[in-house]
Amino acid sequence: MTPAARLSAAIALMDDILAGAPAEKVLVRWARQSRFAGSRDRAAIRDIVFDILRRRRSLAWIGGAETGRAMVIAHQRGEGEDLDTLFTGDGYAPDALTDAERAIDPDRLAEAPLDVRLDVPAFLLPELRRSLGDDLEPVLTIMQSRAPVDLRVNPLRGTVSGAKVMLAQEGIGAEEIAAVPGALRVLENPRRVAGSRAYRSGLVELQDASSQQVTRFARPEAGMTVLDYCAGGGGKTLALAALMGGQGRIIAHDGNPRRMKDLPERASRAGAKVELRDTASLEATPPRCDLVLVDAPCSGSGAWRRNPDGKWTLTAKDMEKLLVLQARILDAACAYVKPGGSLTFATCSLMACENRDQVDAFRARHPDFTIEDDLVLTPKDGGDGFYAARMRRG
């Protein structure tokens, strides 16, 4: 595909997404239907769509309309492209620019309201301001760009130095992240990771550096009985197992067990032994746990760089439901913490209503838990936004 044809595809895909279709489904469907598009074409178009979704409101403001065409024009103008060579109407290229489109000026964004300039839903701005304070604009500005690609080196399969060598042999450049032991940041050819020998052998896992910090913050130790109560795909489950040196009992649970369907294969690849339990099984034979990790469902605001579509589909009603769900999950999960054991609550959220407010409300309901420490991470720290609180049962 030509660069111009890629823009035509991005315009059509954005129009589908703006009409209400989930971005990921739109992209997957297009890839299946467009056999003529090579892997580089698909990757380039995906990058354009996700770049636009991260800046959906500001690009619509610059472009003068919330349409795929207006946003792509504004995006390409910001990238410094010569639009008249791309928008020609020839072949598969988008139609030629109108005089109004040619006159689009990125500087007009300065006139926009703050929520538009920072690309956040207007209803969330007061809570984000309360939560981030002086960091509001610096953090949300970072969130308008792509997230880094991080890896967790699995000590059950090898070493950090060995992982770097193996990745380099396949052209994947990576450097260690000083603040996070065992973490690598991919600098070259990130799309090769999933097919690499290091990944297929279980030596590395794709996992954001902040997510890795949260798992370490929970302080798992060899020999513990550990429950990952909201395991999902199992990224933190496997990180817990690795930090425990493969010694101890790891239980993975999720309210929707289908989310864990790939975990047995992933655990086998990683050299970890994991028990999968649904809610009925967990309640029938409740384990007495040294550590329970609750990585709760949340707004995902700390990871909007990776899932920008989620930023725009979130509603005020969704937030209300999430806060109720988080409280219910905490109340259920704490039952598995034995006396003297610990409970770590975590979200990939930037908002205090999902974080410390939730923890303080939990402690008011369960005074036998005390807070040992909490952790606040934002994209200014290099990874996703995360919150975690470690509590001890008396």
N, C-alpha and C positions, 0 to 999 in steps of 0.2 A: 504494500500500500504506500502511496505517496503521503508526505506530511499533510497535504491538503485533504486527502481522502480520510486520513485519521481524524481530522477536525470535523469533517462531515459526520463521521460515526459518533464522535463525542457529543456533537450537538443533538443527534437523535436520541442517544442514550440519556443525556441530561433531561430532555423533554419527557421521556418515559418516567424518570425518577421524580421530576417535578409534578407529574400527574399522580404520584402516590405509590409507584412500584418500588420495592426495596432495591437499593443500589446493587447489592451483591447478586440478587437473582437476575436483575437486568443484564449485568455484565456476563454472568455465566450463560444465560440464554443467548446473548449475542454471539459469544464465542462459539457455542455449539452450532449456531445457524450460519456462521461466517467462516466456512472452511478455507476460504481464500486468504484469511488473515493469518500470518505467521505468528510465532511466539513473540517476536519483537514488536509486531503491530499491536497485539493484545496487551502487552505490558505497557507500551507507550500510551495507548488509549485509556487504560486503567489509571495510569498516573495522572493524565489530564482530568479525568472525571473526579478522582479523589482530591486532587489539588483544588478543583472548583468547589467541591462539597465542603472542604475545610473553610472556604472563604465565600460561601454561597451568598450571604447577604451583602457583603462589601462589593463583590463582583457584580451583583445585580444592580447595586446603586451606581457603580461606575458605568456599567453597560446601559443603564436606563430602563431595564425591564428584567423581570424574573423569567427569562426564557433561556433555553439551551444556547441559542445563537448569541444573545447578548452577553451571556456569561463567558462563552468561549472567546468571543472577541475581546472582552475586558481582560481575560486571563492571558491571551496571547499578546495583547498590548503590554501587559505587565512583564511578560517574558522578553520583551524587546524585539519581537518578530515583525517583519515587514508584511503587514496584513494584505496589502494589495497583491503580493505574489502568491498568497495562499487562498484568498477569497476572490476567485476569478470566474466561477461558474463553469469552467471547462471540465469536462469529464466528470470525475467524482468529487471535484472541489466544491466548497460551499459557494452560494451565489455571491456575486461581486458586492462590495460594500456600498451602502448608500452614503450620501454626503453626511448625514447625521451620524452614522456609524463611524465614518472616517474621522469625525471631529471628537470622538470620545476622549476625554481627558481624565487620567487616573487621579489627578490632583483634586478633582471635585469630591473625592471621598472625605476630605477635611471638613466638608459641610454636613456630613452625615451624623446622626445621633450616635452616642457611644456604643450602644449595643450593636449597631450596624458596623461601625469601624472595627469592633473586636470580634464580630461574627459569633454572637451568642443569642439565643432566644431572649427576647425582652423580659419575659416573666422571670427568668433566672438571674438577671443582672443584680437585683438587690441582695439576693442571698450570696452570690459570688463576691459582691463587694464586701459584705459582712465577713465572709470567710477568708478572703485573700487580702483585704486591707490595701496597703500600699503596693502589694504585688499584683493587684488586679490587672493592670494594663501590661506589665512585663510578661506575666504568665500567659494571658490570653493571646498576646502577640506571638509567643512561641507556638501556641496551639494552632496557629494559622499555617504552620509549615509541617513538613513530613516528620514523622518520628524516626529515630534511629532503629537499626536492626541489631538486637542484642542476642547473645547466646549464653546459656549456662553450661559450663563444662561439668560432666558427670564423673565424679571421682570413683564411682563403682566401675567405670570403664577405662579410665586413663587420667592423664594429667593435662594441665593447662598448656604447658609447652608442647606436649604431644599433639594436642588438638590444634594449636596454631600451625604446626608443621604439616599435619594432615590436610588442613583446610588450604594452606598455601600451595600444596601440591596440585590442587584443583583450581588455582587462581583466585581463591577467596582470601582476601587480606583482612586481618583482624588484629585488634590491639586489646590489651588488658584494660579493664576499668579499675582504676586504683582504689576507688571507694567500695568496691564490691568484690570480695575474693571469689575466684572461680568464674567471673563474668568476662565475656569478650564483646567488643563492639565491632561489627562488620563494617569495613571501610571500602571494600571492593567486591563487586559481584554478589550482592546479597541474594539474588534470585537463584543462585546456584546451590545455596545451603541445603534446601530440602532434598536435593538429589545427590548430595555429597556422601562420600564414604563415612565421614565423621558423624553425620546425622543418621545415616542408615544403620550404623553400628551401635548407636546409642551413646556415643561419646559426647555429643552436644545436643542440646534442646534449644529451640527458639523460645526465649523468655526475656521479657523486658527487665532491665537492671533493677528498677524499683520493685517489681514483683519479687525478684530474688532477694532484695533487702528485707521485704516483709516476711518472707519465709525464715530468714535468719533471725529476724527480730523475735519470732515466736519461740526461739531457743529449744528446738528439738534436740534430744540427746539419745545416744545409743542405749537400747534396752527399754525405752519408753513404749507405752501404748498410746498411739496418736490417732486421733480421728480428724480427718478432713471433711467437715460436715457439709460443705457446699463445693464438692470436688470438681464438678463440671467435667472438662476434658482431662483433668488430672495433672496439669502443669505443676501446681504447688504440691500435690501428693508426691510426685516423683522427686521434687526438690527436697521435701521432708525426708524421704527415704534415703536420699544421697547424703544429707547432713547427718543422718543417724548411722551412716556407714553400712546400711543394709541390715542392721541389728536392731531388733525390736518388732513391734506389731504396728502395721500401718493399715488403717481402715478408711476406705473412701465411701462417702455417701453423697447422694444428691436427691433432692426432691423429685427430680425427673431423671430416673435411672438411664434413660436413653442418651443423656449427655455423656455418660461414662462408657459408651459402647466401644470406643477405641482404646480405653485405658488398659485392658489386659494385654493387648499387643504392644502398646507403648511401654508398659512395665517390663514385659519380657525383653524388649530391645534394650531397656536401660539396666537390666540385671536387678530389678527390684521386685520384692514380693508384696503384693497389695491385695487386701480383702475388699471385695465390693459388697456393699450392703444397701438394700432399699430401706425405706422408712419402716415398713412392717417388721422386717427382720431385726432392725436396730432396736425397735421398741420391745420386741419379744424377748431378746437376749441382750439387754443393755450392757455395753462394755464400761468398765471403770477406767477412765482415761487419765493419764498424766498430763496430756495436752490435747485440747480441742481447738482447731483452727476454723473460724467462720469467715470465709471470704464471701461476703454477702452480696446478693443481687443489688445493684445500685444504678444510679444514673449513668455511670460510665464516663462521667465528665472528665476524669483524669486521663482517659484514653481516647478522647475525641480525635486526636491526630490519627489514630488507627481506625476508628469507626466514626467518621464524620457524619455519616447518614443518621446515626443514632442521636446526634445533637438536634437534628431538625425534626425528628419524629417524636421526641419526648414532649409530653404535655404536662400541664399542672396537675391534672388528675392522675397521670402516671406517677408523678412524684409523691402524691398523697398515698397511693397504693404501695409504693416502694417503702416508704417510712413505716407503714403498718406491717408490711412483710418482714422488714429487717428486725423489728422488735419481736415479732412472733418467732422468727428463726433463732434469735438470741435466747429467748426464753426456753425454747425446745432444746437447743444445743447444750446449754449450761447443765442440764440434767446428767450429762455423761462425764462431767468433770468430777473426779474424786476429791475428797478433802485434801487440801495441800496442792492440788493440781492447778493448771493454768488454762485460761481461756483467752485466745487472741482473736479479736474482732478486726476485720479489715474490709476496706472498700477501695475501688479505684475511682474515688470521687474527690473533688476539690471542695465540696460543700459541707460546712459544719453541721447542717441539719441531718446529714447522713453519717456524720462522724462523731465528734466529741459530744454533740447533743444526744445522739443515740446511746452512747456509752453512759453518760450521766443519768439518763432516764432508766437504763438497765440497772445501774447500781442502786437507784432509788427503789426499784422493785426487788432487787436481790442484794441486800446489804451484807451478805456473807462474802461478797466479792470485793476486793480492793484493787485499785489501779496501781500497777508497778511502774509502768512507763507508757508513753504513747509516741508515735512517730508520724510526722507530717512530711510528705515529699511532694514537690511540684515539679513541673518540667524544667524549672530553673536548676534543679539538682541533676538534670541530665536524662532522666527517663520519664515514665508516665507519672501522673499525679496519683498518690496513694495515701491512705491513712491506715494506721493500725494502733490498737490499744491492747496491751497485755495485762490481764487481770488474774489475780490469785484467789483461789477459794480458801476461806479460813477453815 
